[in-house]
């Protein structure tokens, strides 16, 4: 029988992992904006995102985005564990 997941631990683990990815992404945009734009165009199946991409990011907007991503992933991680536990 599958083991129950702890929703708080799953949520926190996911939030930490996604926060690290978010920070790495923000650093890439700050250091190499053209490379990052091309990289993400590939992720979107060749859609040209250069028309909508902005490279003038601020510490405030990045921090706000980080807070948002933490909240979203905490909710998603908790819901994932809750659903997993209900299905087992």
N, C-alpha and C positions, 0 to 999 in steps of 0.2 A: 504494500500500500504506500502511496506517495506521502511524503512528509508535508505537514502544513507549513505554509510560509508565514513569517512574521511580517504583517503589512508595514509596520513602522520601519523595520530594517530594510525591506525591499525598497520602500519609498526613499529612504535616506541614501541608500546605495545608488539608486538611479539618479537622484538629484546631485550627488557628488560627482558621479561619472559625467553626466551631461554638463555640469558646471565647468568641469575641466575642459571638455570639448569646446564649450562656448568661449572660454578664455583663450584657448589656443586659436580658435577661429578669429577672435577679435585682434589678437596679436598678429596673425597672418595678414589681416586686412590693413593693419597699421604699418607693417613692415613691407609687404609686397602686394599692394592693392591690385595691380594688373594681373598678377599670377593668380591671386585668390578669385578674382572675378571670372577668369577663364576656367579655373577649377570648378567653380559652382555652375558655370554655364554647362559644363559636361554632366554634372549631376542632374540638371534639368533637361536632359536629352537634347542638348544643343540650342535651347532657347537663349537668345542673346539678352543677358541681363545687364549688359553695360549701359543700356538706356535708363535703367531704374536704379543702378547701383550708385551709392555715394561713398566717397572715401574720406569725407570730413566728419569722422566720428569723434565724439567727445567722451571724456571720462564719465560724465553724468549720464549720457544716453546708454553707454555700455553698462554702467552699474545698474541702471533701471532695467535693461534687458536681462542682465544676470538675475536680478530679483524675480523678474517674471518667469524666466526659464526654471528657476528653482521651485517656484510655486506650482507651475504646470507639471513638472516632473514628480514633485511630491504627491500630487493628486493622482497622476497616472500610475506611479509605482504602487501607491496604496490600493487603487482600484484593481490593478493587475493582480496583486496578491489576494485581495478579497475575492475576485472572480475565480482565481485558481483554486482557492480553498473551498469555494462553493461547488465547483465542478468535480472535486476529487471524491 
